[in-house]
Amino acid sequence: QVQLVESGGDLVQAGGSLRLSCAASGIIFSSNVRAWYRQAPGKQRELVATITSGGSTNYADSVKGRFTISRDNAKNTVYLQMNSLIPEDRGVYYCNHHTRYGTDYWGQGTQVTVSS
């Protein structure tokens, strides 16, 4: 079992920045993929960014150049640095932990609100 705890969500003005964190605890194998998803009101959950245990990253087109995902393997923590926020970035951001066995774990979500 893996437990994920997100933090860092807040209300911010358009153009501002936020940094989300997601700390994992429990039985964590070295090979995994960490990711951030988001869900806006009335919309489906969408993938924002992923990072492998080796540090390879991928981003949704809508956030490329503005968001940066990173991880500290020693702390089992993944971060999402969000810059140049726009109102369309608002939503609940969820941390995901995908194991090499195909199991997915989710955090409880953290709310990001961007005012125009």
N, C-alpha and C positions, 0 to 999 in steps of 0.2 A: 504494500500500500504506500502511496505517495500523497502527502498533504501539501497543498499549495495555498499560500497566503499572499494576496496582492495588496499593494498600497500605492499611494501617490495620486490617485484621482482627485480632481478639484474643479472648481469653476475658474476659468481663465478667459481673458479677452482674446479676440482674434489677433493673430500675430504673436501671441505669447508662447511660452514653453511649459512643458510638464515632463517629469520623469517618473515613470511607473517602475515599481519593483515587484518581483514575485519570488518569494523564498520557498524552497521545497524542503520537505523533511520526510523521514520515513526510509523505506528501502529504495535506494537510488542506485541504479547501475550506471557505470561510466558512459556507456553508449546510449545516448538518447537525443531526441530533438525537442527543443523548447520553442514555444510559439506564443504569439499574442493574437487574439481574435477580438473583434468588436461587434457589438450589436446595437444599432440605432433603433429608436422606437418605430415599430411597424415594419421593420426590415429583418432579413435573415442575418444570422451571424456570419461574418466574413473574416477571412484570414488577413491579417495585417503584415506579419513578419515572422520568419522562422530563423532559427540558428541551431546548427548541429553541435555536437559535443566537440567537434574539431574547429568550430568557429565559422563555418560557411553560412552565409546569410542569403535570404531571399525576402523580397518586399512586394507588397501589392503596388501596382502602378500608381495608385492614388496617393501613396505616401513616400514614394521614392524621392530621395533628395531632401526630405524633411524629417523623417524618422530614422532612428538608428537603434537596432537591437544589439545587445551585448550580453555577455554572461560571465559570471565569476564561478568557475567550477569548484573552487575551494569552499565557497560559501553556498553552493547549490542555488544560486540566485541569478535570475535573468532580469534585464532592465529594458525599458523602452524609452529612449529619449525622443521626445516629440517637440519639434520646433515649428515655427511658422504655422501655428494651428489655425484652422479655418472652422467655421460652424459645422461643416459636413463631417468633421472629425468627432463630433459628439457621440456619446453612446456609452454603453457599459463595456469595459475592456476586460477580457478574460485571459488568464494565463493557462497555457496548455503544456502538458508534459507527456510526450509520446515515447514509450519504451521500445526497445528493440524487439520485444515480444508482441508488439502491436496493441498494447494497452494504452488507453488515453486517460489522463487525469486532468481535472479542471479545478480552477480556483473559483471563489465565490463571486468574483467580479468587482471592479472598481469603477465608479462613475466619473466620466469626463464630460464636462459641459463647457462649450465654447460660445461666448457671447459675441455678437457682431457689433 
